Amino acid sequence: MSRFLRAGGVSRSVPRSIGRRIFDLFLAVLILGLLALLVALLDRAATLRMAGAAVVNDGDTLTIAGERIRLRGIDAPEYSQTCFRGGEQYACGREAREALRKLVGGQAVTCAGWQRDRYGRLLGDCEAGTIDLNRSLVEQGWAVAFGGFEVEELAARRAGRGLWAGDFERPRQWRDTHGSLAENDHGAASTVWSWLRTVFGLS
């Protein structure tokens, strides 16, 4: 390629220097090398698939064959969390767990994911039969959006389903004020950090 300069109204081309051409070639090779490295690293972050009988731990966590799985993109009340409905306090954390149990309904559960949270739990998208557990919990109002499912949360809120039938603290805020484990949402920034931890073996 050539650059053009105007001198006295006349355009004249100035060829790129040899050094610039060598730099451009080096940059192209470097980019290709980085892309090849990226592909290799992505292979290390392969999706893990689990299937089998599930133990429901709380409203957004279950265990399959000893693997603890945190439902990706949602956040349900902590098991000991309480909320208010009709002016009275109730155990919304226990009701959220019961909602997940009903969705599972004794069926085999399949989960897939590659990310892990800061506590080593697999962040998974899970199904029981044809039921999308992550999505259904938010649709029923027993979990809130946590990096996904914002549309489903809005619909549940407008319909006054589950938690939205009364007043509650979002689980993240409840954890902050009750000294429970801190947890980041499952949005883009968290996904990038999880990917880096996975491919580079960071703790």
C-alpha positions in Angstrom: 0.0 0.0 0.0 1.1 3.6 -0.5 0.5 6.8 1.3 -0.3 10.0 -0.5 1.0 13.5 0.2 -0.2 16.7 -1.5 2.6 19.1 -2.5 1.6 22.2 -4.4 -1.7 20.5 -5.3 0.0 17.4 -6.8 -0.5 14.0 -5.2 2.6 11.8 -5.0 2.9 8.4 -3.5 5.5 7.5 -0.9 6.2 3.8 -0.6 6.3 2.2 2.8 9.7 1.6 4.2 11.2 -1.9 4.4 11.1 -1.6 8.2 7.4 -0.9 8.2 6.7 -3.9 5.9 8.7 -6.2 8.2 6.8 -4.8 11.2 3.5 -5.5 9.5 4.5 -9.0 8.7 5.7 -9.6 12.3 2.4 -8.3 13.6 0.4 -10.6 11.3 2.4 -13.6 12.4 2.0 -12.6 16.1 -1.8 -12.4 15.7 -2.0 -15.8 14.0 0.1 -17.3 16.8 -2.1 -15.8 19.5 -5.2 -17.1 17.7 -3.7 -20.6 17.6 -2.9 -20.4 21.3 -6.4 -19.3 22.1 -7.9 -22.3 20.2 -5.6 -24.6 22.2 -6.6 -23.0 25.5 -10.2 -23.2 24.7 -9.8 -27.0 24.2 -8.7 -27.1 27.9 -12.0 -25.4 28.9 -14.1 -28.2 27.5 -17.7 -28.5 28.7 -18.4 -30.9 31.5 -21.6 -32.9 31.3 -23.3 -34.6 34.2 -26.4 -36.7 34.3 -28.1 -38.8 37.0 -30.1 -38.6 40.2 -29.8 -35.2 41.8 -29.8 -34.1 45.4 -31.3 -30.6 45.8 -29.2 -28.7 48.3 -31.0 -25.3 48.1 -32.9 -23.2 45.6 -30.1 -23.0 43.1 -27.6 -25.7 44.0 -27.8 -29.5 43.5 -25.4 -32.4 43.6 -25.0 -35.1 40.9 -22.6 -38.0 41.6 -20.7 -35.9 44.1 -20.4 -32.9 41.9 -21.9 -29.7 43.4 -23.6 -27.7 40.6 -24.6 -24.1 41.0 -27.4 -23.2 38.5 -25.9 -20.6 36.1 -27.4 -17.2 35.7 -29.8 -17.3 38.6 -29.8 -16.6 42.3 -32.3 -18.1 44.7 -32.8 -17.2 48.4 -30.3 -18.8 50.8 -31.7 -21.8 52.7 -32.0 -19.8 56.0 -33.3 -16.6 54.3 -36.7 -15.3 55.2 -39.0 -12.9 53.3 -42.3 -11.2 53.8 -45.7 -12.1 52.2 -49.0 -10.6 53.3 -47.2 -8.8 56.1 -45.9 -12.0 57.6 -42.5 -13.5 57.6 -41.9 -16.8 55.9 -39.1 -19.2 55.0 -38.6 -18.2 51.4 -35.2 -20.0 51.2 -36.9 -23.3 52.1 -39.7 -22.6 49.6 -37.2 -22.0 46.9 -35.6 -25.3 47.6 -39.0 -27.0 47.5 -39.7 -25.3 44.2 -36.6 -26.8 42.7 -37.4 -30.2 44.1 -40.8 -30.1 42.5 -39.3 -29.2 39.1 -36.9 -32.1 39.4 -39.8 -34.4 40.4 -37.5 -37.4 40.9 -36.4 -37.3 37.3 -32.8 -37.7 36.2 -31.1 -34.4 35.8 -28.6 -33.4 33.1 -26.3 -30.4 33.5 -23.7 -28.9 31.3 -21.1 -26.2 32.0 -17.5 -25.3 31.9 -17.2 -22.4 34.4 -16.6 -22.8 38.1 -17.4 -20.2 40.8 -14.9 -19.1 43.4 -15.9 -22.0 45.6 -15.2 -24.6 42.9 -18.8 -25.4 42.1 -19.6 -26.1 38.4 -21.9 -23.4 36.9 -24.4 -25.4 35.0 -27.4 -25.3 32.7 -29.6 -28.1 34.0 -32.7 -29.9 32.8 -35.0 -32.5 34.3 -36.7 -34.2 31.4 -37.8 -31.3 29.2 -37.8 -28.8 32.0 -35.1 -26.1 31.9 -34.5 -25.8 35.7 -32.6 -22.4 35.5 -35.2 -20.7 33.4 -38.2 -22.2 35.2 -37.1 -21.1 38.7 -36.9 -17.5 37.5 -40.2 -17.8 35.6 -41.9 -19.1 38.8 -40.4 -16.3 40.8 -38.3 -18.4 43.1 -35.0 -17.1 41.8 -33.8 -13.8 40.4 -31.6 -13.0 37.4 -27.9 -13.3 38.2 -26.2 -12.7 34.9 -29.0 -14.1 32.8 -32.8 -14.5 32.5 -33.7 -10.8 33.0 -36.7 -11.1 30.7 -38.1 -14.0 32.8 -37.5 -12.1 36.0 -39.5 -9.1 34.7 -42.4 -11.3 33.7 -42.4 -13.0 37.1 -42.3 -9.6 38.9 -45.2 -8.2 36.9 -47.3 -11.3 37.6 -46.4 -11.3 41.3 -45.2 -14.9 41.3 -43.1 -16.5 44.0 -40.9 -14.0 45.8 -42.5 -11.2 43.9 -45.8 -11.9 45.8 -44.3 -10.0 48.8 -41.1 -8.3 49.9 -37.6 -9.7 49.9 -34.0 -8.9 49.8 -32.2 -10.1 46.8 -30.1 -13.0 47.8 -26.8 -11.2 47.1 -27.8 -8.3 49.4 -29.0 -10.8 52.1 -25.6 -12.6 52.0 -23.8 -9.3 52.3 -25.8 -8.3 55.4 -25.8 -11.7 57.1 -22.1 -12.6 56.7 -22.7 -15.4 54.2 -20.4 -16.4 51.4 -19.8 -13.6 48.8 -20.7 -14.5 45.3 -20.2 -12.7 41.9 -23.0 -12.7 39.4 -22.6 -14.9 36.2 -22.4 -12.0 33.7 -19.7 -11.3 31.1 -16.9 -10.1 33.5 -17.3 -13.2 35.7 -17.4 -15.4 32.6 -14.1 -14.0 31.4 -12.4 -14.4 34.8 -13.7 -17.9 35.1 -12.3 -18.7 31.6 -8.9 -17.4 32.6 -8.9 -19.4 35.8 -9.9 -22.5 33.9 -7.4 -22.4 31.0 -4.5 -21.1 33.0 -5.2 -23.3 36.1 -5.5 -20.2 38.4 -6.9 -20.6 41.9 
